[in-house]
Amino acid sequence: MPSLSPSPTASRWKGFANERERFLAAYRWMILARIFEEKIAALYRAGKIVGGVYLGRGQEAFSVALGMQLDQAHGDLFAGLIRDQGGRMAFGETLMDSARTYLGSVEGPMRGRDGNIHRGRPTRGMPAMISHLGTMVAVVNGMLMAKRFHGRVDVVGGVTIGDGGTSTGAFHEGLNQAAVEKLPLVVAVADNQYAYSTPTCHQYACADLADRAAGYGVRGYSIDGTDLTACLETFHEAIERARRGEGPQLVVGKLLRLAGHGEHDDARYIPARKRQEPHGGDCVALAREKALKSAWASAKEIDEWHAQTQERVEEAVARAQSEPEPNPFRESWHALATKHLAEGTPPAQ
């Protein structure tokens, strides 16, 4: 059974013996992300979660392929957005951190503050998400520059964004700066065909968002974001090129968001025919299909993985639900950057 905590190396398979092991490890991260988000969505509908819930359904392959091939232990960075549950977990975010943040536990990384998606552990290479589209590119640029000032030029920063976010000034400024400085940055653009309810035909006129890469002087890639193998291969190449000093890499994955913008949105503006078009498939189902067709796993094994994962998710959620929420009357409302509240400091009793 493939490990969920590989030790990446510079080899072709990033710490795995062969393509099968790498593929199945990625597939299992996708299963974990899908099952966890389904549980969170059910809790949201039951009124158990305050704030929004934004699912990465349909984006798991693209997200996981980046997150799992960055090396947290080496000092790499991963800045995920609202649909990157898979990539976050594959990079190093624990299931308990995710559950605690959604459920407002004081034991979570944000101590029950800052909404349920603005979470992170900066000292472990995971900056907390900023909602303003495109902003995270500049944040990761700054983190990479800081590492450069300390003599570290062999780390890579991965940052994700949607197709709509690439239309913002923050994205342009951030990518332009990264290109000028030749930062080891990998930008993953999930082109999911809609910026909330605005279709791509009303967002940009170029044939492919990857065409923009040449204008910034960076390398661009355009792939089927529902094809796990294509995602793994492409992000492996992009990460290695960035690590070798070849500057920013822009990877565009074409896929379809298989849910509303958030659980509050029924996505009635997305025609049903979209799921039958190229890039409209479910990447989790497609990965299962390939695993079975390639005889890399049996249906029984996959069913067991689902059952084991469901049990892990239920246990984590139950534990997070039993933990205390912040007490507004006892809470010191200083910023978490304040010394005595810094990451790694136990909360006051």
N, C-alpha and C positions, 0 to 999 in steps of 0.2 A: 504494500500500500504506500503510495507516495507521501512524502512528508509535507506538512503545511508550513514548515519553517526551514526552507532550504538555505544553504550557505553559498550565496552567489560567488562565482569566480569569473575570470576573464575568458573562460573556455567557451566554445560555441554554444553549449547548452546551459551556461550560467549555473554550474554546480550540479547539474543532473547528468546521469550516465548517458542518456540518449533522448531522442525526441519524445518517445512515449512517456518517460518519467516527467519531463517538463510539461507536456501537454496535460497529463492527468493531474499534476499538482495545480496547474492553473484552473483546470475545470473544477476542482474541489473548492478553490477559493471562490469561484463563480457561484457554486452551489451554496456556500455559506452566506455570501452576500445576498443572494436571491431569497433564501429562507428567512434570514434575519429581517430583511426589509418587508417581506410579507407579514411577519409577526408585528413589526412596528406599524405597518399600515392598518392592521386589524385593531391594534391598541388605539390608534388615532381615531378610527371610526367609532370606537367604543368610548371616546372621550377621556382616555387615560393619558394622552400626551398633549401638552400645551405647546402651541406653535405649529409651524408647518412641517409637513413630511414630504420629501421629494425623492422619488424612487429612481434608481439607476437601471430599471428594467429595460433590457435591450442594449445596454452599454457595458455590461460586465466584462466581456472579453477584452474590449479596448482598454478599459480601466485597469484590470488585473494584469494584463500583459506589460504595462508600464510599471506599476507598483512592485510587482514581484521580481523584476529584473534590475531594479535599483538596489543598492547595497547600503542599508541603514547602518550596519556595523562599520562600514568604511567611511561614513560621514555624508553619504548622499542625502538629498532632500526630496521630499514629495509634498506638493501642495495640491490637494484635491479640492474639488468643488462639491456641490450638492448631490451630484449623481456618481460619486466616486467611492461608494462604500466598499466595492470590491478591491479597488486599488489601494485604499487606505489600509484595509486588513492585510492584503498581500504584502504591503510595505512594512507593516509592523504595528498598526493600531490593534489593540486587543478587543476581543468581543465584549469584555466587561466595560472598557472605556466607551464603546459605542452605546451599549445598553444604558449605562449610567447617565450619559449625557442626554439621551432622548427622554429618559424618565426623571431627570432633574435631581439625581442623587448627589449629595454633598461629597461623596467619595470619588466622583468623577473628575476628569482632568480640568474641567471648568468649574467644579464645585457647585454645580447647580445653577450657574449664572450663564449669561450670554447666549440665551436661546439653545436650541437643541442640535444645531448643525455647525455652529461656529466653534468647533473644538479643535484641539491640537496639542502637541507636546513639542514646542520649539527646540528644546535641548536634545530631542531625539530625531530632529530633522523633519518634524511635521508642524509647520506653522498653522495657526488657527485660520480658518477660512474667512476671507473678507467678501461680502456679497457683491460689492461693486464690480461689475464685470471688467476683466482685464487687469485689475489691480494686483492680483497675485503674481503676475509676471514680474512687475517691478519689485515686489517683496522678495521673490526668489533671487532676482538679480542682486539685490542688496546683500542677501545671505551668501551668495557665491562670491561677491566682491570682498566681503568680510573674511571669508576663508582664504581668498587670494592674498589679502594683506597679511595673513598668518602663514603664508607659504604653502597653502594647500591648493594645488591647481589640478588635482586628479579626482576631484569629486564632481558629481553630476547633479543638477537640479531638475526635477521633473515637475511640470506645472500643467494643469488641465484647464480647458475652457470650452465653451460651446460655440457653435457657428455664429450666433447673435453677438457674443462677446467680442468676436474679432472685428466688429464694426465700430468699436469704441476707440476713443482717443488714447485711453490708458493702455490698451493692447498695442496700438501703433508705437507709442512712445517707449513702452517696455521692450518690445521686440527690437526696435531700432537701436536702443541702448545696448541690448545684449549682443546684437550683431557688431556694433562698433567696437565693443570691448572683447569680442570673441569669447563670450562666456560659455561654459559647458552646460548649456541649457537645452532641455528637450521639451518642446511645447506640444501637447497632445490636444488637438482640436476635434471634439466629438461633433461632427456635422450631422445632427439628428433631424435635420430638415425643417425644424421649427424653432424660432426664438419666441418662447411661450406660444402664441398663436399665429405668429407672423411667418409665413413660408419663406424658404430661401430665395425664391424668385423675386421677392420684395426686399431682400437684404443685400444682395450683391449681384453684379453683372458678369463677373468672370465665370468661366466654365467650371472651375474647380478652385476651392480655397487654397489648395497647394500651389496654384499658379502665383500666388502672392509672395511666395518664398523668395523668388528671384529678385523681386523689388527691394527686399531687405538685405540681399546678399547672403542668404542662408540656404541650406539644403532642404528641399521639400519632398515629402512622400505622400502619396494618395493611395489608401487601401480600403478594402472591404472591412469595416469595423465589426461585422458579425462573424468573421472568419478568425477563429482563435489562432490558428497556425500562422496566418498572415500577420496578425497583430504581434505575436511573439517574435517572429523573425524580424519584422520591421523595427520594433522597439529595441531589440537586441542590437541591430546595426546602428540605429540612431544613438543609443547610449554609448556604444563603443567609439563611435566617431567623435562624439562630444568629449568623451574622456581623453581621447588622443589629442585634443586641442584644435579640432576642426570647427569649433564655434557652434552656434545654435542650430538645432534641428527642428523642423516643423513637420509634424506627422498629422495628417488629416484622415480621420476614420469616418467613412460613410455608413450610416446606420439610421435606424428609426427609433424614436422614443416610444416605447410600448406602454405608455401611461400618460396621464395628464401632466401638465407642468408641475403640479403638486397634487396631493390627494384631494385637495379642494376643487380640482379642475377635472371635468369629465371628458375633456379632449374631443368634444363633438365636432370640432373644426378639422380633425384629421380624418380624411375619407378612408373607409374600410379597405378600399383597393390598394392603399399604400402598403399594406402588409404582404401583398402578393407581388409587389414590385421589387427590383433588385435592391438589396440592402435593407429590406423590410422584415427580414426573418428574426426569430428569437435566437440569440447567440447561445443561450444555455441549451436549448433543444438541439441546435445544430452541433454543438460540441458533443453532446451525448450521442448523436447520430454518428459522428466521426469516430468516437471511441469504440462504439459497437462495430461499425463497419471495418475498422482497422484491427479488430480483435485485441484492442488494448485493455479492455475491461468488459466484463459480462454484465448483463442486465441485473443479475442478482447482486453483484458487487456495487453497482451504481445505486440500486435501491437501498443497500446497506449504508452507503455513504449518506444518502438523504435522511435515513432514519437516525443515524448517529448525529448528524448535524442538527436535525430538528430537536433532539434531546439536549444538545449543548445550548442551543438558542433558548429553549424553554427554561433551562437552569439559570442561564445568565440573566434573563429577564426577571425571573422570580426573585433572584438575589437582589437585583437593582431595585425592584419594587419594594423590597423589605427594608431598604436603607433610608435614612432620614433625608429630608429635603432641607435646604438652607433655612435657618430661623431668622427672619428679618429683624427681630428684636435683639438678637445676639450677634448678628453678623457685623463685622467691621467692613464697611462699604468702601474700603480702599481698593485701588486697582490691584489686580493679581500680580503686577510687576513689582509692587511694594515688597521690600526685602522679606518681611516675615510672612508674606503670602506667596512667595516665589514658588515656582514649580518644584516639587519634591519636598516641600515643607508640609507636615501633617496639619490638617485644619484644627483650629482651636476648639476645645471641647466646652 
